[in-house]
Amino acid sequence: MNISGSSPASLFDSVLQAQAMRQEMGVSVMKKSQDVMKQQGEAMVQLLEQAGRPSSGKSGQMLDAYA
């Protein structure tokens, strides 16, 4: 006798769908974090490049931001 009106297979499918949704959300959050980290890294490189630019009168003194 099935009181709930839903079969065990549909409950299992529901659990699998919920797990898949959690995994997709986790991947989305991770990708967003990677994007933010990449932007921060690029901003840091730009800052280092600007800091190493020679001022007037000095030439040939560059900070190697990629070292």
N, C-alpha and C positions, 0 to 999 in steps of 0.2 A: 504494500500500500504506500503510495507516494502522497504525502500530506502537503508538501510545499508547492507542488504543481510544476516544479522545474526538475529536469532530469540531472543526474550527476554530471553528465557530459557538459551541459550548459554552465554549470558551476565551475567546472574545470576550465572551460573556455574563458569564462569571466576572469578567473584568476590569472590565466595566461595573458589576457589582454591588459589587465592591470599591471602585470610585471613588464610587459613590453612598453607600456606607456611610461613607467618609471625609468626604464632604461633610456628611452628617447629623451626624457627630460634631463637625465643625468648627462647624456652626450651633449645636449644643447647647452647646458650650464658649463660643461668643460670647454666646449668650443668658444663660448663667450669669454671665459677666463683666459684662454689662449690668445684671443684677439686683443684683450686688454693688456696682457703681458707683452705682446708684440708691439703694440702702440707705445707702451711705456719704454720699451727697449729702444725703439726708433727715436723717441723724444730724447732719451739719454744720449744717444749717439749724436744727435743734432746739437745738444747742449755742449757736449765735449768738443765737437768740431768748432762751434762758435767760440768756445773758451780758448781754443788753441790757435785761432786766427791771429796773425801778427798785427800789431798795432802799427800806426804810421811810424816809419823810421826803422822798424825791425823787419828783416826779410829772411825767409828760409827757416823760420822757427815755427814749425807746425806740430801740434799735438797729434800723435798717431792714435786715433780713436779705435782703430781696428786691431791693435796689437794685443 
